[in-house]
């Protein structure tokens, strides 16, 4: 009986130690590492770089496109890679202003934190304003939670005058990464929810021209010459699954096909390998970005971007062209997740 008890205790310890969460420093930059030893998955999160996930290694192979080895240099010259968070609006607006609750708010372009004349990617993609809330692991998962108190920063409030805060949790469980974001509206007015993510995915060791994409959508958003959505749609007219060879994309998709849990499954596959991302129901739109490679170069990524609305949703809502805009009431919270997993790697 003592032997059985000892073996049982050892088994429980092993299960508990399967998941780990640890803090490290790389080139002087704080990094949180989550690991699932049983599934061979490791995730790295950089809070000071927009709380971005930079790696999701599956058996040592990174399924996120992150072609940077020096994090300190990236902080000096930021670009998009890994899993950037786009808020308080995602992707493009049609002017240097936005509408909310029937009122027009113009950006202060002299502050330098809005990219114009077609404002894109919000204010937080490279923000160093995230504070760690919790890093931990137990028998079921490893996780890190961070918070950004938007209302504390005048240069942010000057552009988006709604007091609010974000809480984001990366949770690794059974080889799958959940990315959960919660928005709390601390202001006295309803706030538009127009956020999204811009994850860069790759199939390690396989050129992109061999990848096949699954895009579970029924409609494509029509855009103008600036790639700003007009509020009109056309039927999905791509082959599905979609070979990426010969099909460059910077396209918004809507009317997503959902499973019985209300989730939409996007994926790339090649040579028996699969990288999949799954959207919760409050991400009803996806922008898929797979640009053509410059002459003489290769581009080995695709972005399946979970979005709360089509590009320019907040201004299209004011124009009566996009009634599906999501909002969060004063004192209320909004929350949703998407998931990333891989097989055959």
C-alpha positions in Angstrom: 0.0 0.0 0.0 2.9 2.4 0.8 4.4 1.7 -2.6 1.0 2.4 -4.3 0.7 5.6 -2.4 4.2 6.6 -3.3 3.6 5.9 -7.0 0.4 7.9 -6.9 2.1 10.8 -5.2 4.9 10.8 -7.8 2.2 10.6 -10.6 0.5 13.7 -9.2 3.7 15.6 -8.9 4.6 14.7 -12.6 1.2 16.0 -13.8 1.6 19.2 -11.8 5.1 19.7 -13.2 4.0 19.2 -16.8 2.9 22.8 -17.0 5.4 25.5 -16.1 5.4 29.3 -16.2 8.6 31.3 -15.7 10.0 34.8 -16.0 13.3 35.4 -17.9 15.2 38.3 -19.5 16.5 38.3 -23.0 18.7 41.2 -24.2 17.4 43.0 -21.1 13.7 42.5 -22.1 11.4 40.6 -19.8 9.9 37.5 -21.3 7.3 35.1 -19.9 7.7 31.4 -20.9 4.8 29.0 -20.7 5.4 25.3 -21.4 3.4 22.1 -21.8 6.0 19.4 -21.6 3.6 16.5 -22.5 2.6 18.1 -25.8 6.1 19.7 -26.5 4.7 23.2 -26.7 6.4 26.4 -25.5 5.0 29.9 -25.7 6.9 33.2 -25.1 5.2 36.4 -24.3 6.8 39.9 -24.3 4.7 42.2 -22.1 6.7 45.4 -23.0 6.2 44.8 -26.7 2.4 45.2 -26.9 2.0 42.1 -24.6 2.8 40.2 -27.8 3.3 36.4 -28.1 6.6 36.0 -30.0 6.9 32.3 -30.1 4.7 29.2 -30.0 7.2 26.4 -30.5 5.8 22.9 -31.2 8.5 20.3 -30.7 11.1 23.1 -31.1 9.5 24.7 -34.3 8.0 28.2 -34.1 4.6 28.3 -35.7 4.5 32.1 -35.3 6.3 34.3 -37.8 8.8 36.3 -35.7 12.0 36.9 -37.7 13.7 38.9 -34.9 16.4 37.6 -32.6 17.2 40.8 -30.8 14.2 42.0 -28.7 15.9 45.1 -27.5 16.4 46.2 -31.1 12.8 45.4 -32.0 11.6 47.7 -29.2 13.6 50.5 -30.7 12.4 49.8 -34.3 9.1 47.9 -33.8 7.2 46.1 -36.5 4.4 43.6 -36.6 5.1 39.9 -36.1 4.1 37.2 -33.6 0.6 38.0 -32.2 0.1 41.8 -32.0 -3.0 43.3 -30.3 -4.8 46.0 -32.3 -6.9 48.4 -30.2 -8.9 50.5 -29.6 -9.5 50.0 -33.3 -8.1 47.4 -35.6 -6.9 47.9 -39.2 -8.0 50.9 -41.2 -10.2 53.9 -40.7 -11.4 56.1 -43.6 -10.3 59.4 -42.1 -8.3 60.9 -39.2 -11.2 60.7 -36.9 -13.9 58.3 -35.7 -17.6 58.4 -34.6 -19.1 57.2 -31.4 -22.5 57.8 -29.9 -23.3 60.2 -32.7 -20.3 62.4 -32.0 -17.2 62.9 -34.2 -13.8 62.6 -32.5 -10.8 64.0 -34.4 -7.3 62.6 -33.8 -4.5 64.9 -32.7 -2.0 64.0 -35.4 0.8 66.0 -33.7 1.1 63.5 -30.9 2.6 61.0 -33.3 0.8 57.9 -32.0 -1.8 57.7 -34.9 -0.7 56.5 -38.3 -2.3 58.7 -41.0 -3.9 59.7 -43.3 -5.6 56.2 -43.2 -5.2 55.5 -39.4 -4.3 51.8 -39.0 -3.6 49.3 -36.2 -4.8 51.4 -33.3 -2.6 52.7 -30.5 -1.3 49.7 -28.7 0.4 47.2 -31.1 3.9 48.0 -29.6 2.9 49.5 -26.2 5.1 49.1 -23.2 2.3 50.0 -20.8 1.2 46.5 -19.9 1.6 45.5 -16.2 1.9 41.8 -15.2 -0.9 40.7 -13.0 -0.2 37.0 -12.6 2.1 34.3 -13.9 1.4 30.7 -12.8 0.9 27.1 -13.6 -1.1 24.2 -12.1 -2.0 20.7 -13.1 -4.3 21.9 -15.9 -2.5 24.8 -17.6 0.2 27.5 -17.6 -0.8 31.1 -17.9 0.2 34.8 -17.8 -2.2 37.7 -17.3 -1.4 41.3 -18.0 -3.4 44.6 -17.7 -3.2 47.9 -19.5 -5.0 50.8 -17.8 -5.7 53.0 -20.8 -7.3 55.7 -18.7 -4.0 56.5 -16.9 -2.3 57.8 -20.1 -3.2 61.3 -21.4 -1.6 60.7 -24.9 -3.9 57.7 -25.3 -7.0 59.4 -23.9 -6.4 62.3 -26.2 -7.0 60.1 -29.2 -9.7 57.8 -27.7 -11.5 59.6 -24.9 -13.1 56.6 -23.2 -11.7 55.6 -19.8 -11.2 51.8 -20.0 -8.7 49.0 -19.4 -7.7 45.8 -21.0 -6.8 42.5 -19.4 -5.2 39.8 -21.5 -4.5 36.2 -20.6 -2.4 33.7 -22.5 -3.3 30.2 -21.3 -1.6 27.0 -22.5 -3.5 23.8 -22.0 -3.3 20.4 -23.7 -1.0 21.9 -26.4 -3.5 24.7 -27.3 -3.0 28.4 -26.6 -6.0 30.5 -25.6 -5.7 34.3 -26.1 -8.4 35.9 -24.0 -9.0 39.6 -23.8 -11.4 41.5 -21.5 -12.3 45.2 -21.9 -13.8 47.1 -19.0 -15.5 50.3 -19.8 -14.9 52.8 -17.0 -16.4 55.8 -18.8 -19.9 57.2 -18.5 -20.7 56.5 -22.2 -21.1 53.4 -24.3 -17.8 52.5 -26.0 -17.4 51.0 -29.5 -15.5 47.6 -29.6 -13.5 47.6 -32.8 -10.4 45.7 -31.7 -8.6 42.7 -33.2 -5.4 40.8 -33.4 -2.9 40.4 -36.2 -1.3 36.9 -35.7 1.4 35.8 -38.1 1.3 32.0 -38.7 3.7 29.7 -40.5 4.2 26.0 -41.2 7.9 25.4 -40.3 10.2 24.0 -43.0 7.5 24.2 -45.8 7.4 27.1 -48.3 4.2 29.1 -48.3 3.5 28.3 -52.0 2.7 24.8 -50.8 0.3 25.8 -48.1 -3.5 25.3 -48.4 -5.7 27.6 -46.4 -9.2 26.9 -45.0 -11.2 30.1 -44.8 -14.7 29.3 -43.3 -16.6 32.3 -44.7 -19.6 33.0 -46.9 -18.9 36.7 -47.7 -16.0 39.0 -48.7 -15.9 42.6 -47.7 -15.7 45.0 -50.6 -13.0 47.7 -50.2 -12.0 50.9 -51.9 -8.6 51.7 -53.3 -7.2 52.2 -49.8 -8.4 48.8 -48.7 -11.0 50.5 -46.5 -14.3 48.5 -46.3 -17.3 50.2 -47.9 -19.9 48.3 -46.0 -20.8 46.2 -49.0 -20.2 42.5 -49.4 -20.0 39.9 -52.2 -20.3 36.1 -52.0 -17.1 34.2 -51.2 -15.7 33.5 -54.6 -12.3 31.8 -53.9 -11.6 28.1 -54.1 -12.0 26.6 -50.7 -9.7 25.2 -49.5 -7.5 28.0 -51.0 -4.0 27.2 -52.4 -1.9 30.2 -51.4 0.2 29.9 -54.6 -1.3 32.4 -57.0 -3.8 33.8 -54.4 -2.3 36.8 -52.6 -4.8 38.1 -50.0 -5.4 41.3 -48.0 -9.1 40.6 -47.6 -11.9 40.8 -45.1 -14.2 37.9 -44.7 -17.6 37.8 -42.9 -20.6 35.6 -42.3 -18.3 33.0 -40.9 -19.1 29.3 -40.7 -19.3 28.2 -37.1 -19.2 24.8 -35.3 -21.8 23.8 -32.7 -20.0 25.9 -30.1 -20.3 29.0 -32.3 -16.6 29.0 -33.2 -15.0 29.4 -36.6 -11.9 27.3 -37.6 -9.2 28.8 -39.9 -6.1 26.8 -40.9 -3.2 26.2 -43.1 -2.0 22.7 -44.1 0.9 21.2 -46.0 2.7 17.9 -46.1 0.7 16.5 -43.2 1.3 19.6 -41.0 -1.5 21.8 -39.8 -1.7 25.2 -38.0 -5.2 26.1 -36.9 -6.8 29.2 -35.2 -10.3 29.2 -33.8 -12.4 32.3 -33.2 -14.9 32.8 -30.5 -18.3 34.1 -31.7 -17.6 37.7 -30.8 -15.0 37.7 -33.6 -17.4 37.6 -36.5 -14.9 38.9 -39.1 -11.5 37.9 -40.3 -8.9 39.8 -42.3 -6.6 37.3 -44.1 -3.3 38.8 -45.1 -1.0 36.8 -47.3 0.9 39.4 -49.4 2.9 38.6 -52.6 6.6 38.4 -52.1 8.8 41.2 -53.3 11.0 40.3 -56.3 13.7 37.9 -55.4 12.4 37.4 -51.9 10.1 34.9 -50.1 7.3 35.6 -47.6 6.6 32.7 -45.3 3.6 33.8 -43.3 -0.2 34.2 -43.4 -2.3 36.3 -41.0 -5.7 35.1 -39.9 -6.8 38.3 -38.0 -9.7 37.9 -35.5 -11.8 41.1 -35.7 -14.9 42.4 -33.8 -16.1 44.1 -37.0 -15.1 44.8 -40.5 -12.4 47.4 -41.3 -13.7 50.9 -40.5 -16.7 49.5 -38.6 -17.0 52.4 -36.2 -17.4 55.0 -39.0 -19.5 52.7 -41.2 -21.9 52.3 -38.3 -22.4 56.1 -38.1 -23.1 56.0 -41.9 -25.8 53.3 -41.4 -23.7 50.8 -43.5 -22.6 48.4 -40.7 -25.2 47.8 -38.0 -23.2 44.9 -36.4 -20.9 47.2 -34.5 -20.3 45.9 -31.0 -20.3 48.2 -28.0 -19.7 47.9 -24.2 -22.0 49.8 -21.8 -20.7 52.1 -19.1 -19.4 49.9 -16.2 -19.7 46.7 -18.2 -17.1 44.3 -19.6 -16.6 42.6 -23.0 -14.6 39.5 -23.3 -13.7 36.9 -26.0 -11.0 34.4 -26.9 -9.3 32.8 -29.8 -7.2 29.7 -29.8 -4.1 28.4 -31.6 -3.0 24.8 -32.1 -1.0 22.7 -34.4 -0.6 19.1 -35.4 1.8 17.0 -37.4 4.8 19.3 -36.4 
